[in-house]
């Protein structure tokens, strides 16, 4: 027994110990917030707990997860094919601006959304040509895409609207707004009524049981009823991306292009063509995310880092944390979006903590997650140029 424990201890590298300690610390902090919030509701822990479980926080988390998730899905396809696309932030920015601008011009949300996706795809095509055709450094090219969009979108807004912010346009409707026969959010009961037997302690236990069993589903339905169609688009794209990546020939080609492009070339598949398609697909998905972000509030704001505000870079962390799995990237996006929504809620709740400190919560979590993703293995040929047989 002692020898087994000693062997297990030797297998724990310093990095593994750090990851384990960080994970244990995170779980302990969560337990502290829950227990402390329940026992001492008037303290900061109570405010944090109440903010965490409020419906507006969940609704905001779903809305904020849309651009992060969709951009992360795009990053998965690009990087799995062997092209590292860190220009996701730029794709989100340009699609967000064009979506609002074209919605304003055409008066049609669908047209604005679609043209925002087209703008992102064209910028992704430029990135693909530079990296695949001209063999440019993918990291530098990705940064260039971000900087181009960061300067171009506010400049165009300045020219067209006289300032870095656009005019307000319509927003993407919720499920209830689209289908009027559905109940509206907030009309559902807090919980279903519990049966009573006339015995005080038993009735109390039945009431607690009814609250535990029926409240979470009703809470979830209430949140989903108040979600925009963009949220349902996100759910759909996660499922489609998973199926495309793991259940189709194209998905196998994408994975082979990033792991062993020579074998793919030997099998008669053009590696460059696969990589072009994967990068263009990343532009489409990121474009959906940027358009959904802007049309969820009906305006593009170009001040500072713009309304995108680092979501493209967080998307990169989500798919690394999710180990290049669309479902894992989606769950990671929910984590970061939830933290972002919670910090907004904490600022309005008046905890006494400086708002500048509260705002950094999601980014501190990024650092923690980066320390925990030691097992993530990037594709073998990611970032490498491959000279296919047809190019020689």
N, C-alpha and C positions, 0 to 999 in steps of 0.2 A: 504493500500500500504506500509506504513511504517513498519507494522508488518511482511509483506511478506519479505521485504528486511532484516529485523532483523533476521528472521528465516533462510534466505539464508546465512547470515553472520555467524550464529552459526554453520551451516553445513560445513563451510570452516575451516577445521582443519589447524594447522600450516604446516603440510606436504603438504596439498592441496595448501595452499598459496604459499609455496616454489616452487611447481611444476608449478603453474600458472605463477609465476614471472619468472622462468627459461624459460618457453615456450614463454612468451611475449618478454623476452630479446633476445631469439634466433631469433624470427621473426623480431624484431627491428634491430638486427645486419645484417640480410640478406637484409633488405630494405636499410639500410645504405650503404652496399657494392654496391648494384645495382644502387641506386641513385647517390652516390658519384662517382662510377666508370664511369657512363655516363656523369656526369657534369665535372668531373676532371680526364680525362683519363691518364694524366701524373703522377698522384699520386700513392701511394701504393694501394689505393682502385681500381684505374683503372687497375693496374697489376693483382690484385686478381680477378676482374671481367673478364678480358680477359682470364686469366688462367682457370677460372671456365667454360667458354663457348667454349673453344677450343676443337676440335675433338680428339686430342691426350689424353686430360684429360678424356673424356668420354670413349674412347677405353681402356685406362688404368684402369678406374674404373670398367668396365665390367670384364676385365681380373682378377683384384684383388678380385672381388666379388665372383668368382667361388669357391675358397677353403673355404672362410668364409661361403658362403651359404650352400655348401654341408656338411661341418662339422656341421653347425647349424641344418640342417635337421636331421643328425644322432643324435645329442644331443636331439632333440625333441622326437624321438622315444624311446630312452633310458630312458629319464626322465619321459616321459608320462607313461612308464611301471612301474616306481617306482625305477629305478636305475639311480643315479646321475653320469653321466660320464664326469668328468672334465679332463679326459685324452685325449680329442680330439686333443690337441696340439701334443701329442706324436704320435697319429695315423696319423696325417698329416706329421710329420717328417719321420716316418719309411716308409710310402708309397711313399713319394717324393724321398727318396734315392733309394729304391728298384726299382721304376719305371725307373729311369735313369740308374741304374746299369744293369737291365735286358734288357733294350733297347740297351745298349751298347753291351751286351753279344749276344743277339739274332739278333740284327739289325732290329728289328720290333717294331714299336711304339705301335701297338695294344697289342702285347705280353707283352711289358714292362709295359704298362698301367694296363693290367689285373693282372699281377704278383704283382704290387704295391698295388692293391686293395686286393689281397690275403694276403699279408704281414700285412696290416692294420687289416684285418678280423681276422687273427690268434692272433694278439696282443689283439684285442677286446675280443676274446674267452678266452684268459688267464685272462683278467680283469673280465669277466663274471663268470668264474669258481671260482675265488678268492672271489668275492662278493656274489654270489648266493649260491654256494656250501659250501664254508668255512666261510661265514658270516663275511667277513672282512669289515672294515670301508670303505665305498665307496669313501669318499674324499681322504683318505690316499692311497687307491689303485689307484685312478685316478692320483694322484701326482706321484706315483711310475711308472705308465705307461709312463707318460711324461718324467720322469728322465731316465728311461731305454732307451727310444728312443733318447733322447737328448745326451746320452753318446754312445749308440750303433751305430747310423748312422754315426757320424763323425769318430768313431773308425774303422768301416768297410771301410769307404772311405780312411782312412789313410793306412790301410793294403792293399787295392786293388789298389789305385791310388797314394799312396805316399803322400797324403795330405788331408786336410778336404774337399776339393772341387773335384768333379769328372771331368772326361773328358766331353767335349760337345758332345751332340747327336742331332738327328733330333728333330724338334718341331712339335706340332700338327698343321696341316694346317688350313688355313682360308677357309671360304665357297667359296670364289672366286678361291682360289688355287685348291680346290677339284673339282669344277665345272668350267672349263675354259670358258664356254659360258656366264657366268655372268659378268657384268661390274665390273671393279676394283674400289676400294675405291679412291675417289678423282676425278673420271671421271664424276660424276654427276654435273649438273649445280648448282650454288649457290642458284638459285631460278628460277622458271619458268617465262618466259617473260609475262609481264602484257599487256593487251590491251591498246591501246591509242585512244583518241577521238580528239586530236588536240587542246585541251584546257589545258594550262599549269597547273593550280592548280588541275584540275580533273585528268590529267595524273599523277601528283605527288602522289595524294591520291591512285590512282589505283596501282602505283608502290609500295607504302608502304603496301597496302593491299595484293598484291601478295607476297611480302616478308614475311609478317606475316603468311599468310596461307600456302604457299608452302615451305618455308625454313625449318620449324621443321620436316616435314616428310622426306624431302630429306636429312637432317642432320642425322636423325635416320637411314635411309637406308644406308647412307655412313658409319656410325659407325658399323652397323651390318655386312656389307660386309667385313669389315676389322677385324671382330671378329673371333677367332678360333672356332673350333668345340666344344671345352670345354664349351664355353659360351652357345651354344645351348643344350649341355648336361645338363647344370645347369637349363635352362628353362624347359627342359623335366622333370628333377628330382623334381623340385618344384611342377609341375602339378601332377606327379605320387604320390609324397608324400602326397599331399593334398587329392587326391582321396583314397589312401590307408588308411589314418588316419581317414577320415570322411565318406567313402562310402563302406567300406568292414567290414566283420566280424572280421578280424584280427585287424583292427583299433579300433573297439569297445572293443575287448579283451585287447588291449594295454592300452586304456584309463581306462578301469575298473581295470586293474592290478595296476595302479598307484593311483586310487581313492578309490576303495573298493575291495581289493583282496579277502576278505572273500566271498563276494557275487559272484565273478567270480569262486572261488573254489566250492561254493555251486552249481553253475550252471553246474559243471562237467568239467570245463576247468582248465588244469594244469597251475597254476600261474608261477611256475618256468620255464616251457617250453616257455611261452609267453615272459617272461623277457629275457631268453636266446636269443630268436629270435629277440627281439627288440634291444638288445645290439649288436648282430652280424650284424643287419641291420645298426646300427650306425657305425660299423667298415667298412662296404661296402661303405657307403656314404662318410664318412671321407676319406677313401682310394681313392675314386674318386677325392676328392678335392685335396689331397696331390699329387697324380699322375698328375693331370691337372696342378697344380702349377709348378711342376718341369719341365714337358714336354712343358710348354708354353714358357720357356726360354732355354730348352735343357740342363740343368745342375743342379746339386745339390750343394749348397754351405753350408758347415757345420761350418763356423766360428761363434763364439758367440752363439746367440740363433738360429742359422741356418737360412735358407732362409724363414722358416715359420714365425719366428719373432712375435709370439704372436697371430697369426690369429686364432688359436684354442680357445684361451681365449676370443677373441673378438666374436667368433661364439656363445659362451655361452651368451654373452650380447645381441646378435641379437635375439636369440629365446626368451629370457626373455622380451625384448622390443617388440617383435612381439607376445607376449602372447601365445607362443607355437603353433602358426599358421604358416605353411610353407610359405604362401604368406607374412605374416608379417615379418618373419625372412628374407626372400629374400629382401624385401624393406629396412629393417634395414641394411642388408649387403651392399646394394647399397649406403646407407648413409655413412657408415664407409669407404668403398672402395673409394667412391668419395672424401672423405676428405684425404685419403692416397694418391690418385692420385694427388690431388690438392697441397698437401705439396711437392710432388716431382716436380711438375711444378713450384711452387714458388721458390724452391731452384735453378732451372735452369734459372728462369727469372731474378734473381738478384734484389730482392726487398730491399736489405740492412738489412733485418732482419736476425739475426744469424741462421744458418742452424740447430743448435742444438735446437733452440726454435721452428722452423717450424716443425721439426720432431715429436714434442710431440702433435701436433694438434689432430690427431686421438685419442690419449689416453686421452687427456683432454675431448674430446667428450664422451668417454666411461664413465667417471665420471659423466658428465652431464646427460647422458642417465640413468645411474643407479639411479640418483636422481629423474628421471621422471617415473620410472616403479613401482611406489608404488602400483598400482592396480594389478600387476601381481601376481597371486596366484599359487604357485607351487602345484603339485599333492599331495593329502592328505597323501599318503603312500610313497612318494619319500624318498629314503634313508633308509627305514625300511625293515628288512628281514621278509619274510612271510613263515611260515612253512605250506606248502600245505597239504591237506588231504592224498595225496599219499606218502608224506615224513614221516608221523607220524607212 
